[in-house]
Amino acid sequence: MFKIQDKATESALCTGVILAVLWGIGVSVRGLLQDPGALSWTDWFLQLTLGILVAIAVPPLLVRCTDWTTRRIEAMRRRPSRALQG
């Protein structure tokens, strides 16, 4: 379905899916253990949906930020220092 070439992004997406499943199970169990009417269906659905979206989105974003930071650091290391040229 997705054509992901980068192994780190693929691993992060797999981690996000596992986190999303665990989040869904946790929210559902918590909802079942509460008293009837303590949690509305709207609140439960929002917690479930937003938690799943965050769990799937954050790990790949962390991988991209890490890659970007690494590239920036490597570019700075390759650039000659201006103080030494002076």
DOKE-612181 format. One record per residue: x, y negated, z of N, C-alpha, C in turn; residue in one letter. Coordinates in steps of 0.001 Angstrom, whole numbers, padded with zeros to 6 digits, always signed. Layout:
<nunus>
XYZXYZXYZA...
</nunus>
This chain:
<nunus>
+000824+001174+000000+000000+000000+000000+000880-001254+000000M+001732-001410+001027+002662-002524+001076+003988-002072+000498F+004625-002937-000259+005942-002620-000815+006988-003383-000011K+007295-002883+001172+008267-003514+002047+009623-002872+001784I+010596-003693+001419+011931-003197+001104+012837-003190+002333Q+012595-004073+003258+013451-004245+004422+013045-003271+005527D+014007-002491+006000+013722-001487+007039+013369-002147+008365K+013987-003280+008673+013692-003962+009935+012252-004473+009955A+011791-005024+008840+010409-005504+008765+009432-004339+008846T+009773-003246+008203+008916-002067+008255+008826-001528+009681E+009933-001469+010374+009936-001006+011764+009141-001954+012655S+009288-003262+012421+008548-004243+013215+007048-004115+012975A+006660-003875+011735+005241-003709+011431+004691-002443+012084L+005471-001368+012087+005052-000138+012764+004905-000373+014262C+005846-001106+014835+005758-001442+016255+004513-002271+016532T+004210-003213+015656+003011-004034+015816+001736-003222+015762G+001686-002248+014881+000493-001400+014772+000326-000566+016046V+001428-000043+016569+001353+000725+017810+000894-000173+018960I+001437-001384+019035+000999-002329+020063-000472-002680+019915L-000936-002826+018685-002343-003148+018447-003254-002017+018916A-002861-000782+018655-003660+000366+019105-003701+000408+020630V-002536+000213+021263-002507+000210+022728-003333-000941+023300L-003279-002101+022660-004079-003238+023096-005570-002906+022991W-005977-002331+021884-007385-001981+021701-007866-000981+022738G-007040+000012+023034-007407+000992+024062-007503+000311+025425I-006534-000539+025741-006537-001223+027035-007731-002136+027224G-008063-002913+026203-009213-003820+026294-010504-003019+026424V-010590-001919+025710-011800-001096+025779-011956-000440+027146S-010873+000103+027683-010943+000737+029002-011274-000301+030061V-010641-001467+029987-010945-002525+030952-012416-002942+030872R-012949-003028+029670-014358-003383+029510-015287-002324+030071G-014910-001058+029916-015748+000020+030438-015700+000121+031958L-014599-000271+032567-014455-000160+034016-015097-001321+034775L-015450-002374+034078-016089-003512+034746-017576-003246+034937Q-018157-004026+035824-019594-003914+036056-020358-004280+034795D-021536-003686+034595-022342-004048+033418-022674-005544+033426P-022454-006189+032332-022744-007613+032193-021615-008526+032638G-020545-007966+033196-019425-008798+033655-018643-009375+032473A-018647-008662+031375-017919-009093+030178-018881-009055+028996L-019037-010208+028348-019965-010241+027213-019317-009582+025998S-020153-009166+025053-019644-008535+023837-018807-009511+023029W-019177-010772+023060-018426-011788+022323-017017-011938+022893T-016920-012025+024222-015608-012134+024856-014755-010903+024565D-015358-009735+024680-014625-008494+024417-014124-008459+022975W-014995-008813+022031-014616-008784+020619-013503-009787+020322F-013573-010984+020919-012519-011980+020707-011190-011500+021280L-011221-010931+022480-009995-010407+023077-009409-009291+022222Q-010260-008421+021742-009808-007310+020914-009197-007809+019609L-009918-008657+018904-009480-009137+017592-008209-009980+017682T-008193-010950+018577-007025-011818+018690-005802-011044+019190L-006005-010119+020093-004889-009303+020571-004294-008449+019469G-005141-007867+018650-004655-007052+017534-003910-007914+016519I-004451-009085+016197-003770-009978+015251-002400-010403+015757L-002313-010750+017033-001032-011160+017604-000054-009987+017634V-000538-008810+018020+000335-007636+018108+000904-007250+016750A+000145-007449+015688+000629-007099+014357+001500-008215+013761I+001218-009468+014099+001926-010589+013479+003259-010924+014141A+003359-010792+015459+004547-011270+016169+005816-010471+015852V+005821-009136+015871+007085-008434+015595+007713-008749+014230P+006947-008766+013125+007582-009163+011852+008083-010613+011858P+007363-011504+012548+007831-012886+012639+009137-012984+013417L+009265-012185+014467+010521-012163+015210+011672-011663+014342L+011411-010665+013510+012451-010152+012611+012855-011225+011613V+011890-011929+011046+012213-012981+010071+012975-014125+010716R+012589-014507+011933+013308-015578+012638+014730-015156+012959C+014903-013919+013365+016242-013410+013656+017095-013388+012403T+016534-012938+011288+017276-012934+010019+017654-014343+009597D+016729-015277+009732+016993-016660+009359+018112-017247+010218W+018053-016983+011533+019076-017486+012444+020438-016881+012125T+020461-015600+011828+021722-014933+011480+022316-015521+010209T+021479-015757+009203+021976-016363+007961+022537-017765+008205R+021868-018545+009046+022340-019897+009353+023689-019861+010062R+023833-018944+011017+025095-018835+011741+026216-018402+010806I+025940-017442+009933+026958-016984+008979+027348-018106+008018E+026383-018901+007590+026687-020018+006692+027555-021060+007397A+027298-021290+008673+028105-022247+009425+029529-021726+009635M+029690-020435+009790+031021-019854+009974+031840-019932+008695R+031182-019787+007547+031890-019823+006267+032313-021230+005882R+031577-022225+006339+031859-023619+005991+033100-024075+006752R+034085-024676+006074+035277-025157+006769+034930-026329+007685P+035628-026399+008770+035373-027464+009754+035907-028793+009230S+035159-029862+009441+035598-031201+008995+036696-031742+009898R+036718-031327+011145+037742-031833+012073+039133-031336+011672A+039225-030130+011119+040508-029593+010715+041016-030216+009420L+040126-030758+008606+040520-031330+007322+041148-032710+007485Q+040764-033422+008524+041072-034800+008741+042432-035254+008686G
</nunus>
